[in-house]
């Protein structure tokens, strides 16, 4: 078996990130969960949520369009099975078209099923220019 090239790895990770954006936009929780490692986590609002909490977290979140930009991905040259990245995000809520902007900071792992997200942490960009992770224990958010 040949070792995938760095380009192959980038394309694979970008496809996982595209699947995240499409599945969360379409409300496909099963598809969304599939882009994470089994021990994957999502961090925002002062909490880190384990994978089994994703359905409740997504159900409590506003619905709309998740538009993501191309992620800047950095590989650990000594380990071909992990990487880290930052991906810009613009979320547009469906009913009022209110926007939220920010970025995800991720870690990725190569698994037997291909590249997957291990950790994803949300950072919001506020109108003031501040960057933060959201209000801890925001109303309507499930506990981690």
PAKEZA-507699 format. One record per atom (N, C-alpha, C, O): residue number from 1; chain; atom name; x, y, z. Coordinates in Angstrom, 1 decimal, decimal comma, padded with zeros to 4 digits, always signed. Example, Ala and Ser with C-alpha at 12.3 -4.5 7.8 and 13.67 -1.06 7.14 Angstrom:
SITE pos unit site     c1     c2     c3
SITE   1    A    N +013,2 -005,7 +007,8
SITE   1    A   CA +012,3 -004,5 +007,8
SITE   1    A    C +013,2 -003,3 +007,8
SITE   1    A    O +014,2 -003,3 +008,5
SITE   2    A    N +012,8 -002,2 +007,1
SITE   2    A   CA +013,7 -001,1 +007,1
SITE   2    A    C +012,9 +000,0 +007,9
SITE   2    A    O +013,4 +001,1 +008,0
***
This chain:
SITE pos unit site     c1     c2     c3
SITE   1    A    N +000,8 -001,2 +000,0
SITE   1    A   CA +000,0 +000,0 +000,0
SITE   1    A    C +000,9 +001,2 +000,0
SITE   1    A    O +001,9 +001,3 +000,8
SITE   2    A    N +000,6 +002,2 -000,8
SITE   2    A   CA +001,3 +003,4 -000,9
SITE   2    A    C +000,9 +004,4 +000,2
SITE   2    A    O -000,3 +004,4 +000,6
SITE   3    A    N +001,8 +005,2 +000,6
SITE   3    A   CA +001,5 +006,2 +001,6
SITE   3    A    C +000,8 +007,4 +000,9
SITE   3    A    O +001,3 +007,9 -000,2
SITE   4    A    N -000,3 +007,9 +001,4
SITE   4    A   CA -001,0 +009,0 +000,7
SITE   4    A    C -000,1 +010,2 +000,7
SITE   4    A    O +000,7 +010,4 +001,6
SITE   5    A    N -000,2 +011,0 -000,3
SITE   5    A   CA +000,6 +012,3 -000,4
SITE   5    A    C +000,0 +013,3 +000,5
SITE   5    A    O -001,1 +013,2 +000,9
SITE   6    A    N +000,8 +014,4 +000,7
SITE   6    A   CA +000,3 +015,5 +001,5
SITE   6    A    C -001,0 +016,1 +000,8
SITE   6    A    O -001,9 +016,5 +001,5
SITE   7    A    N -001,0 +016,1 -000,5
SITE   7    A   CA -002,1 +016,6 -001,2
SITE   7    A    C -003,3 +015,7 -001,0
SITE   7    A    O -004,4 +016,3 -000,8
SITE   8    A    N -003,1 +014,4 -001,0
SITE   8    A   CA -004,2 +013,5 -000,7
SITE   8    A    C -004,8 +013,8 +000,7
SITE   8    A    O -006,0 +013,8 +000,9
SITE   9    A    N -003,9 +014,0 +001,7
SITE   9    A   CA -004,3 +014,2 +003,0
SITE   9    A    C -005,1 +015,5 +003,1
SITE   9    A    O -006,2 +015,6 +003,7
SITE  10    A    N -004,7 +016,6 +002,4
SITE  10    A   CA -005,4 +017,9 +002,4
SITE  10    A    C -006,8 +017,7 +001,8
SITE  10    A    O -007,8 +018,2 +002,4
SITE  11    A    N -006,9 +017,0 +000,7
SITE  11    A   CA -008,2 +016,8 +000,1
SITE  11    A    C -009,1 +016,0 +001,0
SITE  11    A    O -010,3 +016,4 +001,1
SITE  12    A    N -008,6 +015,0 +001,6
SITE  12    A   CA -009,4 +014,2 +002,5
SITE  12    A    C -009,9 +015,0 +003,7
SITE  12    A    O -011,1 +014,9 +004,0
SITE  13    A    N -009,1 +015,8 +004,3
SITE  13    A   CA -009,5 +016,6 +005,4
SITE  13    A    C -010,5 +017,7 +005,0
SITE  13    A    O -011,5 +017,9 +005,7
SITE  14    A    N -010,3 +018,3 +003,8
SITE  14    A   CA -011,2 +019,3 +003,3
SITE  14    A    C -012,6 +018,7 +003,0
SITE  14    A    O -013,6 +019,3 +003,2
SITE  15    A    N -012,6 +017,4 +002,6
SITE  15    A   CA -013,9 +016,8 +002,4
SITE  15    A    C -014,6 +016,5 +003,7
SITE  15    A    O -015,8 +016,6 +003,8
SITE  16    A    N -013,9 +016,1 +004,7
SITE  16    A   CA -014,5 +015,9 +006,0
SITE  16    A    C -015,1 +017,2 +006,5
SITE  16    A    O -016,2 +017,2 +007,1
SITE  17    A    N -014,3 +018,3 +006,4
SITE  17    A   CA -014,8 +019,6 +006,8
SITE  17    A    C -016,0 +020,1 +006,0
SITE  17    A    O -017,0 +020,7 +006,5
SITE  18    A    N -016,1 +019,8 +004,7
SITE  18    A   CA -017,2 +020,1 +003,9
SITE  18    A    C -018,4 +019,3 +004,3
SITE  18    A    O -019,6 +019,8 +004,4
SITE  19    A    N -018,2 +018,0 +004,7
SITE  19    A   CA -019,3 +017,2 +005,2
SITE  19    A    C -019,9 +017,7 +006,5
SITE  19    A    O -021,1 +017,7 +006,7
SITE  20    A    N -019,0 +018,2 +007,3
SITE  20    A   CA -019,5 +018,8 +008,6
SITE  20    A    C -020,4 +020,0 +008,3
SITE  20    A    O -021,5 +020,0 +008,8
SITE  21    A    N -020,0 +020,9 +007,4
SITE  21    A   CA -020,9 +022,0 +007,1
SITE  21    A    C -022,2 +021,7 +006,4
SITE  21    A    O -023,2 +022,2 +006,8
SITE  22    A    N -022,1 +020,7 +005,5
SITE  22    A   CA -023,3 +020,3 +004,8
SITE  22    A    C -024,3 +019,6 +005,7
SITE  22    A    O -025,5 +019,8 +005,7
SITE  23    A    N -023,8 +018,6 +006,5
SITE  23    A   CA -024,6 +017,8 +007,3
SITE  23    A    C -025,3 +018,6 +008,4
SITE  23    A    O -026,4 +018,4 +008,8
SITE  24    A    N -024,5 +019,6 +009,0
SITE  24    A   CA -025,1 +020,4 +010,1
SITE  24    A    C -026,2 +021,3 +009,5
SITE  24    A    O -027,2 +021,6 +010,1
SITE  25    A    N -025,9 +021,8 +008,3
SITE  25    A   CA -026,9 +022,7 +007,6
SITE  25    A    C -028,2 +022,0 +007,3
SITE  25    A    O -029,3 +022,5 +007,4
SITE  26    A    N -028,0 +020,7 +006,9
SITE  26    A   CA -029,2 +019,9 +006,5
SITE  26    A    C -029,9 +019,2 +007,7
SITE  26    A    O -030,8 +018,5 +007,5
SITE  27    A    N -029,3 +019,3 +008,9
SITE  27    A   CA -029,9 +018,6 +010,1
SITE  27    A    C -029,6 +017,1 +010,1
SITE  27    A    O -030,4 +016,4 +010,7
SITE  28    A    N -028,6 +016,7 +009,4
SITE  28    A   CA -028,2 +015,3 +009,3
SITE  28    A    C -027,3 +015,0 +010,5
SITE  28    A    O -026,0 +015,0 +010,3
SITE  29    A    N -027,8 +014,6 +011,6
SITE  29    A   CA -027,0 +014,4 +012,8
SITE  29    A    C -026,1 +013,2 +012,6
SITE  29    A    O -024,9 +013,2 +013,0
SITE  30    A    N -026,6 +012,1 +012,0
SITE  30    A   CA -025,8 +010,9 +011,8
SITE  30    A    C -024,6 +011,3 +010,9
SITE  30    A    O -023,4 +010,8 +011,2
SITE  31    A    N -024,8 +012,0 +009,9
SITE  31    A   CA -023,7 +012,4 +009,0
SITE  31    A    C -022,7 +013,3 +009,7
SITE  31    A    O -021,5 +013,2 +009,6
SITE  32    A    N -023,2 +014,2 +010,6
SITE  32    A   CA -022,4 +015,1 +011,3
SITE  32    A    C -021,5 +014,4 +012,3
SITE  32    A    O -020,3 +014,6 +012,4
SITE  33    A    N -022,1 +013,5 +013,0
SITE  33    A   CA -021,3 +012,7 +014,0
SITE  33    A    C -020,2 +011,9 +013,3
SITE  33    A    O -019,2 +011,6 +013,9
SITE  34    A    N -020,5 +011,4 +012,1
SITE  34    A   CA -019,5 +010,6 +011,3
SITE  34    A    C -018,2 +011,2 +011,0
SITE  34    A    O -017,3 +010,6 +010,7
SITE  35    A    N -018,2 +012,6 +011,0
SITE  35    A   CA -016,9 +013,2 +010,7
SITE  35    A    C -016,0 +013,3 +011,9
SITE  35    A    O -014,8 +013,8 +011,7
SITE  36    A    N -016,4 +012,9 +013,0
SITE  36    A   CA -015,6 +013,0 +014,3
SITE  36    A    C -015,0 +011,6 +014,6
SITE  36    A    O -015,5 +010,6 +014,2
SITE  37    A    N -013,9 +011,6 +015,3
SITE  37    A   CA -013,4 +010,4 +015,9
SITE  37    A    C -014,4 +010,0 +017,0
SITE  37    A    O -015,1 +010,8 +017,5
SITE  38    A    N -014,4 +008,7 +017,4
SITE  38    A   CA -015,4 +008,2 +018,4
SITE  38    A    C -015,2 +009,0 +019,7
SITE  38    A    O -016,2 +009,1 +020,5
SITE  39    A    N -014,1 +009,5 +020,0
SITE  39    A   CA -013,9 +010,3 +021,3
SITE  39    A    C -013,8 +011,8 +021,0
SITE  39    A    O -013,3 +012,6 +021,8
SITE  40    A    N -014,3 +012,2 +019,8
SITE  40    A   CA -014,3 +013,6 +019,4
SITE  40    A    C -015,1 +014,5 +020,3
SITE  40    A    O -016,0 +014,1 +021,0
SITE  41    A    N -014,7 +015,8 +020,3
SITE  41    A   CA -015,3 +016,8 +021,2
SITE  41    A    C -015,5 +018,1 +020,4
SITE  41    A    O -014,9 +018,4 +019,4
SITE  42    A    N -016,5 +018,9 +020,9
SITE  42    A   CA -016,8 +020,2 +020,4
SITE  42    A    C -016,8 +021,1 +021,6
SITE  42    A    O -017,5 +020,9 +022,6
SITE  43    A    N -016,1 +022,3 +021,5
SITE  43    A   CA -016,0 +023,2 +022,6
SITE  43    A    C -016,6 +024,6 +022,2
SITE  43    A    O -016,2 +025,1 +021,1
SITE  44    A    N -017,5 +025,1 +023,0
SITE  44    A   CA -018,0 +026,4 +022,9
SITE  44    A    C -018,8 +026,7 +024,1
SITE  44    A    O -019,2 +025,8 +024,9
SITE  45    A    N -019,1 +028,0 +024,4
SITE  45    A   CA -020,0 +028,4 +025,5
SITE  45    A    C -019,5 +027,9 +026,8
SITE  45    A    O -020,3 +027,7 +027,7
SITE  46    A    N -018,2 +027,9 +027,0
SITE  46    A   CA -017,6 +027,5 +028,2
SITE  46    A    C -017,6 +026,0 +028,6
SITE  46    A    O -017,3 +025,7 +029,7
SITE  47    A    N -018,0 +025,2 +027,6
SITE  47    A   CA -018,1 +023,8 +027,8
SITE  47    A    C -017,4 +023,0 +026,7
SITE  47    A    O -017,3 +023,5 +025,6
SITE  48    A    N -017,1 +021,8 +027,0
SITE  48    A   CA -016,6 +020,8 +026,0
SITE  48    A    C -017,6 +019,7 +025,9
SITE  48    A    O -017,8 +019,0 +027,0
SITE  49    A    N -018,2 +019,4 +024,8
SITE  49    A   CA -019,2 +018,4 +024,6
SITE  49    A    C -018,6 +017,2 +024,0
SITE  49    A    O -018,0 +017,2 +023,0
SITE  50    A    N -018,9 +016,0 +024,6
SITE  50    A   CA -018,5 +014,7 +024,1
SITE  50    A    C -019,4 +014,4 +022,9
SITE  50    A    O -020,6 +014,9 +022,8
SITE  51    A    N -019,0 +013,5 +022,0
SITE  51    A   CA -019,7 +013,1 +020,8
SITE  51    A    C -021,2 +012,7 +021,1
SITE  51    A    O -022,1 +013,0 +020,3
SITE  52    A    N -021,4 +012,0 +022,2
SITE  52    A   CA -022,7 +011,5 +022,5
SITE  52    A    C -023,7 +012,6 +022,8
SITE  52    A    O -024,9 +012,4 +022,8
SITE  53    A    N -023,2 +013,8 +023,1
SITE  53    A   CA -024,0 +015,0 +023,4
SITE  53    A    C -024,4 +015,8 +022,2
SITE  53    A    O -025,2 +016,7 +022,3
SITE  54    A    N -023,7 +015,5 +021,1
SITE  54    A   CA -024,0 +016,3 +019,8
SITE  54    A    C -025,4 +016,4 +019,4
SITE  54    A    O -025,9 +017,5 +019,1
SITE  55    A    N -026,2 +015,3 +019,4
SITE  55    A   CA -027,6 +015,4 +019,0
SITE  55    A    C -028,3 +016,4 +019,8
SITE  55    A    O -029,1 +017,2 +019,3
SITE  56    A    N -028,1 +016,5 +021,1
SITE  56    A   CA -028,8 +017,4 +022,0
SITE  56    A    C -028,3 +018,8 +021,7
SITE  56    A    O -029,1 +019,8 +021,7
SITE  57    A    N -027,0 +019,0 +021,6
SITE  57    A   CA -026,4 +020,3 +021,3
SITE  57    A    C -026,9 +020,9 +020,0
SITE  57    A    O -027,3 +022,0 +020,0
SITE  58    A    N -026,9 +020,1 +019,0
SITE  58    A   CA -027,4 +020,5 +017,6
SITE  58    A    C -028,8 +020,9 +017,7
SITE  58    A    O -029,3 +021,8 +017,1
SITE  59    A    N -029,6 +020,0 +018,4
SITE  59    A   CA -031,1 +020,3 +018,5
SITE  59    A    C -031,3 +021,6 +019,1
SITE  59    A    O -032,3 +022,3 +018,8
SITE  60    A    N -030,5 +022,0 +020,1
SITE  60    A   CA -030,7 +023,3 +020,9
SITE  60    A    C -030,2 +024,5 +020,1
SITE  60    A    O -030,5 +025,6 +020,4
SITE  61    A    N -029,4 +024,3 +019,1
SITE  61    A   CA -028,7 +025,4 +018,4
SITE  61    A    C -029,7 +025,9 +017,3
SITE  61    A    O -030,6 +025,3 +016,8
SITE  62    A    N -029,5 +027,2 +017,0
SITE  62    A   CA -030,2 +027,8 +015,9
SITE  62    A    C -030,0 +027,1 +014,6
SITE  62    A    O -028,9 +026,4 +014,4
SITE  63    A    N -031,0 +027,1 +013,7
SITE  63    A   CA -030,8 +026,4 +012,4
SITE  63    A    C -030,5 +027,4 +011,3
SITE  63    A    O -030,9 +028,6 +011,4
SITE  64    A    N -029,8 +027,0 +010,3
SITE  64    A   CA -029,5 +027,9 +009,2
SITE  64    A    C -028,3 +027,3 +008,3
SITE  64    A    O -028,1 +026,1 +008,3
SITE  65    A    N -027,7 +028,2 +007,7
SITE  65    A   CA -026,6 +027,9 +006,7
SITE  65    A    C -025,2 +028,0 +007,3
SITE  65    A    O -024,9 +029,1 +007,8
SITE  66    A    N -024,5 +027,0 +007,3
SITE  66    A   CA -023,1 +027,0 +007,8
SITE  66    A    C -022,2 +027,2 +006,6
SITE  66    A    O -022,0 +026,2 +005,9
SITE  67    A    N -021,6 +028,3 +006,4
SITE  67    A   CA -020,7 +028,6 +005,3
SITE  67    A    C -019,3 +028,6 +005,8
SITE  67    A    O -019,0 +029,4 +006,7
SITE  68    A    N -018,5 +027,7 +005,4
SITE  68    A   CA -017,1 +027,6 +005,9
SITE  68    A    C -016,2 +027,9 +004,8
SITE  68    A    O -016,4 +027,6 +003,6
SITE  69    A    N -015,1 +028,5 +005,1
SITE  69    A   CA -014,0 +028,7 +004,2
SITE  69    A    C -013,0 +027,6 +004,2
SITE  69    A    O -013,1 +026,7 +005,0
SITE  70    A    N -012,0 +027,7 +003,3
SITE  70    A   CA -010,9 +026,7 +003,2
SITE  70    A    C -010,1 +026,8 +004,5
SITE  70    A    O -009,7 +027,9 +004,9
SITE  71    A    N -009,9 +025,6 +005,1
SITE  71    A   CA -009,1 +025,6 +006,4
SITE  71    A    C -007,6 +025,7 +006,1
SITE  71    A    O -007,1 +025,2 +005,1
SITE  72    A    N -006,9 +026,4 +007,0
SITE  72    A   CA -005,5 +026,4 +007,0
SITE  72    A    C -005,1 +025,2 +007,8
SITE  72    A    O -005,3 +025,2 +009,0
SITE  73    A    N -004,4 +024,2 +007,2
SITE  73    A   CA -004,1 +023,0 +007,9
SITE  73    A    C -002,6 +022,9 +008,0
SITE  73    A    O -001,8 +023,1 +007,1
SITE  74    A    N -002,2 +022,5 +009,2
SITE  74    A   CA -000,8 +022,3 +009,5
SITE  74    A    C -000,5 +020,9 +010,0
SITE  74    A    O -001,2 +020,4 +010,8
SITE  75    A    N +000,4 +020,2 +009,4
SITE  75    A   CA +000,8 +018,8 +009,7
SITE  75    A    C +002,0 +018,8 +010,6
SITE  75    A    O +002,9 +019,6 +010,5
SITE  76    A    N +002,0 +017,8 +011,5
SITE  76    A   CA +003,1 +017,5 +012,3
SITE  76    A    C +004,0 +016,6 +011,4
SITE  76    A    O +003,7 +015,5 +011,1
SITE  77    A    N +005,1 +017,2 +010,9
SITE  77    A   CA +006,0 +016,4 +010,0
SITE  77    A    C +006,5 +015,1 +010,5
SITE  77    A    O +006,8 +014,2 +009,7
SITE  78    A    N +006,6 +015,0 +011,8
SITE  78    A   CA +007,1 +013,7 +012,4
SITE  78    A    C +006,0 +012,7 +012,5
SITE  78    A    O +006,3 +011,5 +012,6
SITE  79    A    N +004,7 +013,1 +012,5
SITE  79    A   CA +003,6 +012,2 +012,6
SITE  79    A    C +002,7 +012,4 +011,5
SITE  79    A    O +002,0 +013,4 +011,4
SITE  80    A    N +002,6 +011,4 +010,6
SITE  80    A   CA +001,7 +011,6 +009,4
SITE  80    A    C +000,2 +011,3 +009,7
SITE  80    A    O -000,6 +011,2 +008,8
SITE  81    A    N -000,1 +011,1 +011,0
SITE  81    A   CA -001,5 +010,7 +011,3
SITE  81    A    C -002,2 +011,8 +012,1
SITE  81    A    O -003,3 +011,5 +012,5
SITE  82    A    N -001,6 +013,0 +012,2
SITE  82    A   CA -002,3 +014,0 +012,9
SITE  82    A    C -002,0 +015,4 +012,3
SITE  82    A    O -001,0 +015,5 +011,6
SITE  83    A    N -003,0 +016,3 +012,5
SITE  83    A   CA -002,8 +017,6 +011,9
SITE  83    A    C -003,7 +018,6 +012,8
SITE  83    A    O -004,5 +018,1 +013,6
SITE  84    A    N -003,5 +019,8 +012,6
SITE  84    A   CA -004,3 +020,9 +013,2
SITE  84    A    C -004,7 +021,9 +012,2
SITE  84    A    O -004,1 +022,0 +011,1
SITE  85    A    N -005,8 +022,6 +012,4
SITE  85    A   CA -006,3 +023,6 +011,4
SITE  85    A    C -007,2 +024,6 +012,0
SITE  85    A    O -007,7 +024,5 +013,1
SITE  86    A    N -007,4 +025,7 +011,2
SITE  86    A   CA -008,3 +026,7 +011,6
SITE  86    A    C -009,1 +027,0 +010,3
SITE  86    A    O -008,6 +027,2 +009,2
SITE  87    A    N -010,5 +027,0 +010,6
SITE  87    A   CA -011,4 +027,1 +009,5
SITE  87    A    C -012,4 +028,3 +009,7
SITE  87    A    O -013,1 +028,3 +010,8
SITE  88    A    N -012,4 +029,3 +008,8
SITE  88    A   CA -013,4 +030,4 +009,0
SITE  88    A    C -014,8 +029,9 +008,8
SITE  88    A    O -015,1 +029,0 +008,1
SITE  89    A    N -015,8 +030,6 +009,5
SITE  89    A   CA -017,2 +030,3 +009,5
SITE  89    A    C -018,0 +031,5 +009,4
SITE  89    A    O -017,8 +032,5 +010,1
SITE  90    A    N -019,1 +031,4 +008,6
SITE  90    A   CA -020,2 +032,4 +008,6
SITE  90    A    C -021,5 +031,6 +008,7
SITE  90    A    O -021,8 +030,9 +007,8
SITE  91    A    N -022,2 +031,8 +009,8
SITE  91    A   CA -023,5 +031,1 +010,0
SITE  91    A    C -024,6 +032,1 +009,8
SITE  91    A    O -024,5 +033,2 +010,4
SITE  92    A    N -025,5 +031,8 +009,0
SITE  92    A   CA -026,7 +032,6 +008,8
SITE  92    A    C -027,9 +031,9 +009,2
SITE  92    A    O -028,3 +030,8 +008,7
SITE  93    A    N -028,6 +032,4 +010,3
SITE  93    A   CA -029,8 +031,8 +010,8
SITE  93    A    C -030,9 +031,9 +009,8
SITE  93    A    O -031,0 +032,9 +009,1
SITE  94    A    N -031,7 +030,8 +009,7
SITE  94    A   CA -032,6 +030,7 +008,6
SITE  94    A    C -033,8 +031,7 +008,6
SITE  94    A    O -034,3 +032,1 +007,5
SITE  95    A    N -034,4 +032,0 +009,8
SITE  95    A   CA -035,6 +032,8 +009,8
SITE  95    A    C -035,4 +034,3 +009,7
SITE  95    A    O -036,2 +034,9 +009,0
SITE  96    A    N -034,4 +034,8 +010,3
SITE  96    A   CA -034,2 +036,3 +010,2
SITE  96    A    C -033,0 +036,6 +009,5
SITE  96    A    O -032,7 +037,8 +009,2
SITE  97    A    N -032,2 +035,6 +009,0
SITE  97    A   CA -030,9 +035,8 +008,3
SITE  97    A    C -029,9 +036,6 +009,1
SITE  97    A    O -029,0 +037,3 +008,6
SITE  98    A    N -030,0 +036,5 +010,5
SITE  98    A   CA -029,0 +037,1 +011,3
SITE  98    A    C -027,7 +036,2 +011,1
SITE  98    A    O -027,7 +035,0 +010,9
SITE  99    A    N -026,5 +036,9 +011,2
SITE  99    A   CA -025,3 +036,3 +011,0
SITE  99    A    C -024,5 +036,1 +012,2
SITE  99    A    O -024,5 +037,0 +013,1
SITE 100    A    N -023,7 +035,1 +012,3
SITE 100    A   CA -022,6 +034,9 +013,3
SITE 100    A    C -021,4 +034,6 +012,5
SITE 100    A    O -021,4 +033,8 +011,6
SITE 101    A    N -020,3 +035,2 +012,9
SITE 101    A   CA -019,0 +034,9 +012,2
SITE 101    A    C -018,0 +034,5 +013,2
SITE 101    A    O -018,0 +034,8 +014,4
SITE 102    A    N -017,0 +033,7 +012,8
SITE 102    A   CA -015,9 +033,3 +013,6
SITE 102    A    C -015,1 +032,2 +012,9
SITE 102    A    O -015,0 +032,2 +011,7
SITE 103    A    N -014,5 +031,4 +013,7
SITE 103    A   CA -013,7 +030,3 +013,2
SITE 103    A    C -013,6 +029,1 +014,1
SITE 103    A    O -013,8 +029,3 +015,4
SITE 104    A    N -013,3 +028,0 +013,6
SITE 104    A   CA -013,1 +026,8 +014,3
SITE 104    A    C -011,6 +026,5 +014,4
SITE 104    A    O -010,8 +026,7 +013,4
SITE 105    A    N -011,1 +026,0 +015,5
SITE 105    A   CA -009,8 +025,5 +015,7
SITE 105    A    C -009,9 +024,0 +015,9
SITE 105    A    O -010,6 +023,6 +016,8
SITE 106    A    N -009,3 +023,3 +015,1
SITE 106    A   CA -009,5 +021,8 +015,1
SITE 106    A    C -008,2 +021,0 +015,3
SITE 106    A    O -007,1 +021,6 +015,1
SITE 107    A    N -008,3 +019,8 +015,7
SITE 107    A   CA -007,3 +018,8 +015,5
SITE 107    A    C -007,9 +017,7 +014,7
SITE 107    A    O -009,1 +017,4 +014,8
SITE 108    A    N -007,1 +017,0 +013,9
SITE 108    A   CA -007,5 +015,9 +013,0
SITE 108    A    C -006,7 +014,7 +013,2
SITE 108    A    O -005,5 +014,8 +013,5
SITE 109    A    N -007,3 +013,5 +013,1
SITE 109    A   CA -006,6 +012,3 +013,2
SITE 109    A    C -006,9 +011,4 +012,0
SITE 109    A    O -008,0 +011,4 +011,5
SITE 110    A    N -005,9 +010,7 +011,5
SITE 110    A   CA -006,1 +009,7 +010,4
SITE 110    A    C -006,6 +008,4 +011,1
SITE 110    A    O -005,9 +007,9 +012,0
SITE 111    A    N -007,7 +007,9 +010,7
SITE 111    A   CA -008,2 +006,7 +011,3
SITE 111    A    C -008,3 +005,6 +010,2
SITE 111    A    O -008,0 +005,9 +009,1
SITE 112    A    N -008,7 +004,4 +010,6
SITE 112    A   CA -008,9 +003,4 +009,6
SITE 112    A    C -010,0 +003,8 +008,6
SITE 112    A    O -010,0 +003,3 +007,5
SITE 113    A    N -010,9 +004,7 +009,0
SITE 113    A   CA -012,0 +005,2 +008,1
SITE 113    A    C -011,6 +006,4 +007,4
SITE 113    A    O -012,4 +007,0 +006,7
SITE 114    A    N -010,4 +006,9 +007,5
SITE 114    A   CA -009,9 +008,1 +006,9
SITE 114    A    C -009,7 +009,2 +007,9
SITE 114    A    O -009,8 +009,0 +009,1
SITE 115    A    N -009,5 +010,4 +007,5
SITE 115    A   CA -009,3 +011,6 +008,4
SITE 115    A    C -010,6 +011,9 +009,1
SITE 115    A    O -011,6 +011,8 +008,5
SITE 116    A    N -010,5 +012,3 +010,4
SITE 116    A   CA -011,6 +012,7 +011,1
SITE 116    A    C -011,3 +013,8 +012,0
SITE 116    A    O -010,1 +014,0 +012,3
SITE 117    A    N -012,3 +014,6 +012,5
SITE 117    A   CA -012,0 +015,7 +013,4
SITE 117    A    C -012,0 +015,0 +014,8
SITE 117    A    O -012,8 +014,3 +015,2
SITE 118    A    N -010,9 +015,4 +015,6
SITE 118    A   CA -010,8 +014,9 +017,0
SITE 118    A    C -011,3 +016,0 +017,9
SITE 118    A    O -012,1 +015,6 +018,8
SITE 119    A    N -011,0 +017,2 +017,7
SITE 119    A   CA -011,5 +018,3 +018,5
SITE 119    A    C -011,8 +019,5 +017,6
SITE 119    A    O -011,2 +019,8 +016,6
SITE 120    A    N -012,9 +020,1 +018,0
SITE 120    A   CA -013,4 +021,4 +017,3
SITE 120    A    C -013,8 +022,4 +018,3
SITE 120    A    O -014,6 +022,1 +019,2
SITE 121    A    N -013,1 +023,6 +018,3
SITE 121    A   CA -013,4 +024,6 +019,2
SITE 121    A    C -013,9 +025,9 +018,5
SITE 121    A    O -013,2 +026,3 +017,6
SITE 122    A    N -015,0 +026,4 +018,9
SITE 122    A   CA -015,6 +027,6 +018,2
SITE 122    A    C -015,1 +028,9 +018,8
SITE 122    A    O -015,0 +029,0 +020,1
SITE 123    A    N -014,7 +029,8 +018,0
SITE 123    A   CA -014,4 +031,2 +018,4
SITE 123    A    C -015,3 +032,1 +017,6
SITE 123    A    O -015,3 +032,1 +016,4
SITE 124    A    N -016,0 +033,0 +018,3
SITE 124    A   CA -016,9 +034,0 +017,7
SITE 124    A    C -016,1 +035,3 +017,5
SITE 124    A    O -015,3 +035,6 +018,4
SITE 125    A    N -016,4 +036,0 +016,4
SITE 125    A   CA -015,9 +037,3 +016,3
SITE 125    A    C -017,1 +038,3 +016,5
SITE 125    A    O -018,0 +038,3 +015,7
SITE 126    A    N -016,9 +039,2 +017,5
SITE 126    A   CA -018,0 +040,1 +017,8
SITE 126    A    C -017,9 +041,4 +017,0
SITE 126    A    O -016,9 +041,7 +016,4
SITE 127    A    N -019,0 +042,1 +017,0
SITE 127    A   CA -019,0 +043,4 +016,3
SITE 127    A    C -017,9 +044,4 +016,9
SITE 127    A    O -017,4 +045,2 +016,2
SITE 128    A    N -017,6 +044,2 +018,2
SITE 128    A   CA -016,6 +045,0 +018,8
SITE 128    A    C -015,2 +044,7 +018,3
SITE 128    A    O -014,2 +045,4 +018,5
SITE 129    A    N -015,1 +043,5 +017,6
SITE 129    A   CA -013,8 +043,0 +017,2
SITE 129    A    C -013,2 +042,0 +018,2
SITE 129    A    O -012,2 +041,3 +017,9
SITE 130    A    N -013,9 +041,8 +019,3
SITE 130    A   CA -013,4 +040,8 +020,3
SITE 130    A    C -013,6 +039,4 +019,7
SITE 130    A    O -014,5 +039,1 +019,0
SITE 131    A    N -012,7 +038,5 +020,1
SITE 131    A   CA -012,8 +037,1 +019,8
SITE 131    A    C -013,1 +036,3 +021,1
SITE 131    A    O -012,3 +036,5 +022,0
SITE 132    A    N -014,2 +035,5 +021,2
SITE 132    A   CA -014,4 +034,8 +022,4
SITE 132    A    C -015,1 +033,5 +022,0
SITE 132    A    O -015,5 +033,2 +020,9
SITE 133    A    N -015,3 +032,7 +023,0
SITE 133    A   CA -015,9 +031,3 +022,8
SITE 133    A    C -017,4 +031,2 +023,2
SITE 133    A    O -017,9 +030,1 +023,3
SITE 134    A    N -018,0 +032,4 +023,3
SITE 134    A   CA -019,5 +032,4 +023,6
SITE 134    A    C -019,7 +032,5 +025,1
SITE 134    A    O -018,8 +032,3 +025,9
SITE 135    A    N -020,9 +032,8 +025,4
SITE 135    A   CA -021,3 +033,0 +026,8
SITE 135    A    C -021,4 +031,6 +027,5
SITE 135    A    O -022,1 +030,8 +027,0
SITE 136    A    N -020,7 +031,5 +028,6
SITE 136    A   CA -020,8 +030,2 +029,3
SITE 136    A    C -022,2 +029,9 +029,7
SITE 136    A    O -023,0 +030,8 +030,2
SITE 137    A    N -022,6 +028,6 +029,5
SITE 137    A   CA -023,9 +028,2 +029,9
SITE 137    A    C -025,1 +029,0 +029,3
SITE 137    A    O -026,0 +029,4 +030,0
SITE 138    A    N -024,9 +029,3 +028,0
SITE 138    A   CA -025,9 +030,1 +027,3
SITE 138    A    C -027,3 +029,4 +027,5
SITE 138    A    O -027,4 +028,2 +027,5
SITE 139    A    N -028,3 +030,2 +027,6
SITE 139    A   CA -029,7 +029,7 +027,8
SITE 139    A    C -030,0 +028,7 +026,6
SITE 139    A    O -029,7 +029,0 +025,5
SITE 140    A    N -030,6 +027,6 +027,0
SITE 140    A   CA -031,0 +026,6 +026,0
SITE 140    A    C -029,9 +025,6 +025,6
SITE 140    A    O -030,2 +024,7 +024,8
SITE 141    A    N -028,7 +025,8 +026,1
SITE 141    A   CA -027,6 +024,9 +025,8
SITE 141    A    C -027,6 +023,8 +026,8
SITE 141    A    O -027,8 +024,0 +028,0
SITE 142    A    N -027,5 +022,6 +026,3
SITE 142    A   CA -027,4 +021,4 +027,2
SITE 142    A    C -026,1 +021,4 +028,0
SITE 142    A    O -025,1 +022,0 +027,5
SITE 143    A    N -026,0 +020,8 +029,1
SITE 143    A   CA -024,8 +020,6 +029,8
SITE 143    A    C -023,9 +019,6 +029,1
SITE 143    A    O -024,4 +018,7 +028,4
SITE 144    A    N -022,6 +019,8 +029,3
SITE 144    A   CA -021,7 +018,9 +028,6
SITE 144    A    C -021,8 +017,5 +029,2
SITE 144    A    O -021,2 +016,5 +028,7
***
